[in-house]
Amino acid sequence: MVDIAHQHDTPAETINRPAGTPTPPRVDDNGRPAPAVRYLLAGIRLALGWVFLWAFLDKTFGLGHDTTSAKAWIHGGSPTKGFLGSAAKGPLTGFYHSLAGTTFADVLFMIALVAIGTALILGIGMWLAATGGAVLTVMMWSAVLPPASNLFLDEHLIYAAVLVVLAFLGAGRTLGLGRLWATTPLVRRLPWLV
């Protein structure tokens, strides 16, 4: 029998742990995730930032991945017409078809893509990026209900959840400008911009 009273400094998850078993990453003295976890979160943040930024670049310049040069935004193409006009299905089809190809939807969508992608890559404005990214990805999810791969769940909802987790855990402070951004007079006055 283990005397837990004499092991009060030992984390509960390590009591009775077989020798050689790795200990899961813990938090540091300030309650922040351990360095390995912080770098993993930073990598996820950078990857998601690239997903948003790449979508902006491809739709703007028609780099040939999903958007041909002829359909590029700079050549008069609409970034929302194809997806919202033909791929949208389900209970919100009428709403999304009415937005498809409108200047308002195109400009708002492209601003959202570049702003979210840039904020995530730089590690600044994480709450705005998480909120905007979550709203955008949930809207994309709702445009194709039910999703093709599952009854209700697809990658858009996972992206939304991960974005919120990244903001909660301060993922912009590692491999990003989040720490510096938090010290600016603007962010000190308006902490929700962190």
N, C-alpha and C positions, 0 to 999 in steps of 0.2 A: 504494500500500500504506500502511496506517495503522500508525503507530508506537505500539503500545499501551503500551509501556514509559514513554513520556512523557505518557501520559494516565491515570496511576494514580489521580487524584482524580475522574475522570469515570466515572459509573456505566456498566457494560458495555452496558446497553440504549440508551444515548444515543450511543454511538460509531457513526459512519457514518449517523446519523439525518438524513434530509433536512431542510433548513431549513423552519421553520414547522410541523413535525410536533409535536403535543402530547406532552408527557412524561407518562407515567402517574404517578398519585399515588405518593409514596414514603413512607417512614417518617421520623419526626423523629429528633433526636439520641438520644432515649431508646428507640428501637426501636418506638415506638407508631405506629399508622397516621396518615397525614397528616390534617389537619383535615377535608378534604372526605370522606374515607373514614369518619372518626369520626362525622360528621353523617349520612352515609348509613346507617351501622350503627344509630345512634340512632333514625333514622326507621323502620327495619325493626323494631327492638325495640319502639317505641311501637305500630306497626301490629299486630304479633303480640300485644302486650299487650291491645290493644283487641279482637282476635278472641276471646281467652279471656274477657275481662271482659264483652263483649257477650253471649256465650253464657250466662254466669252470670246477667246481668240479664234476658235474654229468658226463660230457663227459670224464674227465680224469680218474676218479675212478669207473665209472659205478655204481653209488649209487642206481640204480634201479628205478629212477623216469622216466626219458625218455631214459636212456641208461642202458642196462643190464651190469653186470660185464663182461660177455664174450665179449662185444663190446666196453669196456672201452679203452681209448687211451693207458693206461699203459699195456694193454694186446694185443696191436697190432691193435686195432680198429681204424677206421678213423672217426674223428669228422665231416667231411664234406661229406663223401661218401653218406650217406643215404639221407640227405636233398637235396644236390645239384644234386645227381645222380638220384633220383626218384621223389622227390617232386617238383623240378623246372619245371615250365611250362611257356608258353607265349613267347614273342618275343626274350627273352635272353636265352632260353633253351640251345642252342648249346654252348654258352659261359660258362654257369654254369656247364653243363655236362662235359666240357673239364677240369674244375677245380676240379671236384668231386674226392675226395680221393687222390689227389696229396699231396706229402710231403709239398710242398710250401704252398698250401692252408690250410692244416691241422695246420702247425706250425704258420702261420700268424694269422689264425682264433683264435687259442688258446691263443696266446700272446695278441691279441686284447681283448679277453674276460677277461683275468686275469688283464691286465693293466687298462682297463676301469673300471672294477668292483672295483679294489683296490683303484684307484684314486678317484672314487666317494665316496666310504665308508670313506676314509681318508679325503676327502675334499681338496685334493691337485691336481695340474695340471688340473684344471677344464676346461680350454680351450682345452687342448689336449684330455681330456676325452670326452668333448662334441663333438669335431670335429670327433674323432675316432668313438665314439658311433653313431653319426649321419650318418657317412659314412657306417658303418657296418649295421645299421638298415635299411637304404635306400637300400642297396644292398640286404638285406634279403627280403625287400618288392618287389624289382624289379625281384627277382627270381621266384615269384609266381603271376605274372601279368596275368589277373586281380585277385585281392584278392577274396577269397571265400565268404567273408562276405559283400562285398560292391563293387561297380563298380570300384573304384580306391583307396579308403582310408581304411587303417587298422591300427592296433596298432603300427606297426613299424614306420610309419610316425609321429604318436603322440609322440612316444619315442624320435625320432630325434628332434622334435620341443621342447619338454620339456627339453632335455639335453642342448640345446642352451640357453633356458631361464634361466636355473639354472646357467650356466656360466656367462651370462650377469648380473645376480642379485647377484653374489658372494656367492652362496649358500654353498660354502665350508668353509666359515668363522664361521658359526654357527654349533655347534656339530661336528666340524671337525678341521683339522689342517691348514686350509687355511690361517688364519691370521698369524700364525707362519711361514708357508711355504713362504709367501710373503716377509718375512724379511730376508730370506737366501741370501747369496751373489750371488748364482747362479740365483735365480729368479730376484734379483735386476739388474743383468747384462742382463738377458733375460726375460723381463716382460711377454712375451707371454706364459711362463711356469706357470704363476699364475693360 
